[in-house]
Amino acid sequence: FSEFGADATMVDFEGHQHHGKSLKDILSFIREQQGVDIDLAAFTVRANQVSKEAVLADNPMAAPELVQLLSALQQSSVKIGLGTSSEHSRADFILAQLKISQFFQIVVASEDVAEHKPSPNLFLEVARRFRVEPKRCIVIEDAPNGIAAAHRAGMKAVAYCEFHGWPDQLSEADLVVKHWRELSLINLEKLLI
């Protein structure tokens, strides 16, 4: 943020209010809070560069349990989509790095909708593209804004909290899990009954 004239120490990232939000929404917040108008295009390029460098340095691997879950869902002809506040370029890069791109038939990213989480638009757009009623959809999320968006869309929400460890802030979800192994086709189907 400092490269663009903003004071990142004044942005409350610890309160998690920005987690799951788009860069556009975060920059809008900074503009309101600090009076600093940051160019979205330039900031996005830089943020994506920093994010890609971090991902490449970490060399992440998808958890085997996640790959097993996605594979089981795919083999059962479950439609799998991604609704993300990230841009397509970042989402596609991360899915490719995790080697799980093949499981997602649809990716809806921040540039595909006008409003972002906690607005339901990302998830509603995924459902629309799949031609599936929202009430037949389950969202797996790791952020309070995403849980709120899922419920506003009329969808069930599963909170995944292994990395962020905020189970108390994700308690609004219909199901809270800490590990991928806690999820299966059977317990996901039970949410829709």
N, C-alpha and C positions, 0 to 999 in steps of 0.2 A: 504493500500500500504506500509505503514511503516514497517509492520511485514515482508515484503519481500525485504526491503532495498531501496524502492523507495520513493521519496518525492511527495506526492499527491498534495501539494500546487503548484507544478510546472506544473501540468496537468490542462489545461484549460477546466474545466467542465462547467464553466459559459457560454462559447461560444457555447455550445451544439454540438460541432463537433464530440463528441463521442457518443451522444445519438442515440440509435438504432444500434450501432456497437457491434460486438461480443467481448467477453473478449480477445480472441486471437488477434484481431485487436488492441484493446486498449493496450495490453501488448507489441505488436510490436511497437506501437507509443512510449511507455515509454522506450523501449530498444533503439530506435533511439534518443529520446530526452535526456535521462539521462544515457545511457550506462549501465543500470541495466537489467540483464537477469533474468526474473522471470519465474520459472517453471510453465507452464500452468496448468498442472494437479493439483499441490498443490494449486495454486491460485484459480482455479475453485472450488475445494472442499471448501476452506475457504469462497469464495465469495458466494457460494450457501448456506453455513451454515448461514452467516450473513443475506443474503436475506430472507431465511426461517424464521429466528428468527424475523426479522422486520415484515414480513407478518403475522406471528402468533400473534405478539404483537398488530398489528393494527386490526386484525380480520376483514379483508375487506369483503364487500359484493358487488356483481355486482349491478350496478344501475338497478332499475326495468325497466327503459326505454330500457336499453341494452338487458335485458332478453326478453322483449316484441319484440324488433327488431329481435333478433336471432330466437325466436320462430316463428314469422311471416315468416321469410326467410325459415326456416326449413319446415314449413307447406306448403309453396309454392314450395317445392322441389328445393330450391336454394342450391347449393353445397357451404359449408362453410369450409374453411381451414384456417390454421394459418401458416404464415411464420415469424419466429422469430429468432433474433440474439442470443437469449438465448439457452441454452442446453435443450434437452428433459426433463431432470429431473426437471429443474426449471420451464419450461413452463407447464409441466404436473401438478406440485405441485400448481402453481398459478391458473390454470384453475380449479383444484379440489377445492381449497380454495374458489374461486369465485362461485363454483357450476354451471359452464357453460361448463364443459368438453363434455357433451352429444351433444352439438350443432356442434362440430368440427369433421368432418369425417377424416380430414387429418391434421397432424401437421408436418411441416418441420422446423427443428431446425438447429443451427449452425453446428453441426457435420454431417449434411446431405449434405452439399455443401462445395466446396473449398473456394469460395469467398463470402463475406458477404456484407450487405448494405454499400455503395450505389450500389454495384453490384446487378443486377437483379436476380441472381441465386436462391435465396430463393423463390421468387415469381414465377419464371419460373418453378421451381421444383413442386410447389403446382399445377400449371396449368397442367404440364405434368402428374402428378399422377391422376388428375381428368379427363385427356384427353379433356381439354377445351383449345380453342385458347386464347392466352393472351389478344387479343383485346376484348374478351368477359368477362374479369375479372375486378373486382373493388377491389382495396386495400384500407383499412381504416388504416391510419397511424397517429402516433403522433410525428413523428420526421422528420426533413428535409432529413436525409439520406434515410428514408423509402419512402418518396415522390419521391425522385430522382430514387430510385430503381424501384418503380412502373412504372414510365415513361420510364425508360430504358428498362423495360420488355415489353413495348407497352400496358400497362394497364392504366385504369383510376385510379386516386388517390383522396381519400377523406381525408382531414386533420381533425383530431379530436384534438381540442386544449383546452379542459376544464381544464386539470390538469397542462399543461405546460405553457399555456397562451402565445404562440409564434405565433399568427396569421400572423404577418408580415414575419416570417421565414418560414411559411408554405403556403405562398401565391401562390406558384407554383402549388398547388393542383388544381384539376378540380372543387372541392367543398370544402369549409372550414366550419366546424360546431363546435359549442362550447358545445352542449348538444346532447345526444343520441336521444332525442325526435325530433330533427330536421331531423332525417333520417327515411325513410320508404322504402318499396319495390318500391313504385311508383317513388320517386325521385332518387333512385338508378338506376332503369331501364332507366330513362331519360338520365342518363350519357352514356348509351350504344347506344343511338339513333344517 
